[in-house]
Amino acid sequence: MRLSRFFVDAPLSLGQHELPEAQAHYIGRVLRHAVGDAVQLFDGSGQEFLGELVEVGKKNVRVELRETFGGLPESPLAIHLGQGLSRGERMDWAIQKATELGVQAISPIISARCEVRLKDERADKRMAHWRQIAISACEQSGRSVIPLIHAPILLDDWLQQTEAALKLVLHPQAQPWTSHARPESLAMLIGPEGGLGDQEVAQAQSVGFHSAKLGPRVLRTETAPVVALSVAQQLWGDF
């Protein structure tokens, strides 16, 4: 039986810990865990903790952590994904898969053809939602570190602020990926559902981004990061 593994949004250490109410409900009422069941927890620090449930109630769960060890190492390629902001499930999918594929940071990008506009209150709710998606992806994939999800940002601002050893913008007319030396860090720009305009691609190129393409077919905005990150990890990361 697979060991249940959960993220706890607080520093962990050996000894007893009471889990948050929402998590306690999930463990006790949804998964039907009982006293004596083994669990594995992580807090995003890179460490993993093994323990045993010592109390399981309707609203409270207490665990005793008895062993700690280093989690899965992060990819040697630090990737910052600039993902064009898209609607609903498409953005959720992109964040989930990017997390599974080892991205270090994600910035939702607001560009000219973006069909989504988030006001402050709605943006806060979406960021909390996206972070939970990333947490769930880490729980499933075995990652011990949660990727950083930045607030939505205008394309121009992101281009000016982003630094990396290699910066790529996806575009049909481009150099082969293998023409680049192995970088230690990578920034990757992917357009929204309507794609990036020629002027936006040229703007990215003017601040050091190189064009990169993913074969002869046009990929959806939520498919492109899966393929692009897989290629990057295969060439320069830990695949």
N, C-alpha and C positions, 0 to 999 in steps of 0.2 A: 504493500500500500504506500502511495506517495505521501511523503511528509508534508503537512500543511505549512505554508510559508507566508508570513505577513509582514508588511511594512508598518513600523510604529514611528509616528512623527514626533519623536522625543528621544534624547540620548539614552541609550541602553547600557546596562552594566550587569555583571553577575549578581544574582540575588532575586528577590521577588519584586514583581511589577504588576500593578493593576492596569488593565487595558482600557482605552476609551470606550464609552458606552456603545457607540455605533459598532465598533469592532467586536465588542463583547457580544452584542446581539447576533452578529453574523456568525461568530464562532460557536456560540451556544445554541441559538435557535435555528439558524439556517443550516450550518454544517453538522449540528448535533454532536459536537465534541463533548467529551466527559472528562471528569477528573482522572488524571493518570495518562491522558493522551499526550504524545510528544508533539511539539511544535518547533518551528524555526522562525526567528524574528530577525529583522534588520532595520537599521535606523538611517540608512543613507550615507553612513560614514565609511563604508567599505568593509565593515566587520559584520559577521553573521553570529547569531546566538542560538544555541540549542537549549531547549528546556522542556518542562512538563507542566501541564495545567494542574494547579493545586486547588482551585476553586472555580466552579462554573455555576453562575446563577442566571436569572432572567435578564438582569441589567448589569451584572458585574462578572468579570472574569479575571482571575489572578494566575500569573504564570511564574514559575521559578526557573530562572536561567542558570544553567549549570556549566555551560561550555561556550567558549568563543573561539572563532577562527576567521582567517581572512577570507573574504568573498572572492567571487570571480574577478580577475584583473580586468580593468578597463582596456579598451582598444588602444594601442600605441598611437593611433591616428586620432587627434582631437578634432572632431567635426562640429562645425556650427552651421546648422541648416537654416537658411532663409526661405521659408515656405510661403508662397502667395496665399493670402487668406481666402479660404473658400467656404462654402456653405455646409453646415451641419455635419453629417456623417463623413463627408470627404475629408474635412480637416481632422476629425477624430481619427480616421483611418491613417492619415499621414503621420500624426503624432504617435499613434500606437506602434506602427511599423518602424518608424524612425528610432523609437526607443528600443525596440527589439534588435535593431541593427546597430546599436551602439553609439548613436549620436550623443554628443556631449551637451549641446545647447540647441534650442529651437527658437527662432524669431518669426512670428506671424507677420507677413509683409503686406502693407497696404500699397497697391500700385494702381495705375490708371484704369485697368480693366477689372479691378476687384469689384465683385458684386455684393460684398458684405461690408457694412459700416457699423461699427460698434461704438455706442456711447459709453461713458465712463462706468456706469453701474452695470451695464450689460457686459462690458469688457471684463470687469472683475469676476463676474459669474462664469464667463467662458474660460478665463484663466484658471479658476479653481476646478472647473470641469476638465480642462486639458491636463492639469497636473494630476488629477485622479486617474485619468486614462494612462498617463505615463507611469504612475505608481503601480497600477494593475499590470501593465506590461512588464515592469521590473519584477513583480511578484511571480509572474508566469515564466519569464525568460531566465530567471536566475541572476539578473543584474543586482549588484549591491549598492549602486549609486544611482540616484534619480537625476535624469537630465534636467538642466535649467531651462525653464520655459519663460521667455521674456514677454513683456507686454507688446501688443500689436504696435508696429512702428512703420512710419512712412518709408517707402523705398529709398528716397534720397538720403534720409537720415541714417538708415542702416548701411548704405553703401559708404558713407563718410566715416562711420564709426567702426566698421568691422575690420579686424586685422587677422591675417593668417598667412602662413608661408606660401600657400597656394589658394587662389580664389577662382572659382569656376561659376559660370552662368550657363545654364542649359539653353542650347540654341541649335537649330538644324544644320547651320553652316559652321563647322568647327574643326579644330585640330583633334587628332586622336589623343585619347587619354594617356597613352603610353609615351607620348612625346614629353611628358613632364617628369622631372626627377621626383623621387620619393619625398613627400613633405612630412613634417612633424605635425602640422596643423592644416586644416582645410576649411574654407568657407564655401558653401554651395548655395546658389540662388536658383530657385524654381518658381516659375510664374503661377498665377491663379488659373481659374477655369478658362478665362479668355486668353491666357498666355501673356507674355511680356511683349510690349511694342518694340519696334526697331529702335526708337529713340531711347527706350529704357535699357535695352541691351547695349547700345552705344555708350550710354551713361555709365553702365557698369564697367565696360571695357576701359573707359577713360580713367577709372580709379584702380586699374590693375587686375580686373577680372578677365580670365581667358574663357573663350567660348568652348563648350563641350557638348557633344551630342550622344544620343543613346540609340543608334541604329537608324534605319530608314523610316520607321513608323512614328507617328505622333502619339505620345502617351498622355493619358489623363493626368491632371494635376496631382491626384492621390496615388497614381501608379509610378510616376516619375521618381519620387524620393526613394521608393523601394528598390527600383532598378539602379538608380544612381549611387545610393549608399552601398548596395551590394557590390557594384563595380569598384568603388573606392576602397572598401574593406578587402576585396580580393587583391587589388593592386598594391595597396599601401598599409592595410590594417591587419586584422587578425583572422581573416578567413583562410 
